[in-house]
Amino acid sequence: MPELERLRHDHAPALLAFEQENRAYFAASIPDRGDAYFASFGQRLADLLAEQATGACHFHVLIGGDGEVLGRVNLVDVADGSAELGYRIAKSAANQGLATAAVRQLCLLAATEYRLTSLRAATTLDNAGSRAVLARTGFVATGEIRLGDRPGLSYVRTLSDVPQPVGS
């Protein structure tokens, strides 16, 4: 089973390969990152790791058995006990339950390690897979929004039902 790992600098080659190999696949459901993202990938990763070190974000990669990145699951804009969840799974790993498992695991980390009390998420209306993952992992739709030029839904999940470690 793939492992969810906190993003580190040594993930860079596999992460870049993941983003490049899945660029067109991701662009079908979310805005494309653009050429500049790939041209300055090393600096972008360094910036993300510096931001992660402040506690403002928590970035994770889903690592397969041979070290390849199969997905990303991130918490951004951490403040006041809440954060925004974002995730993406490689085309080759889609429809295998990996997104659901990774989001469940990140909800547990959010509650126990990062001490968050709620998470927010959003997806476009035409992304049925993402809407299903959010529903399966306890997120509740809170309203209609626009994501770029596309209609979407916002979601929230409280983390009060996540078991806390003994002694916390």
Summary of the structure (lengths in Angstrom):
residues: 168
radius of gyration: 15.6
end to end distance: 28.7
largest distance: 47.9
contacts: 484
relative contact order: 0.14
helix: 38%
strand: 32%
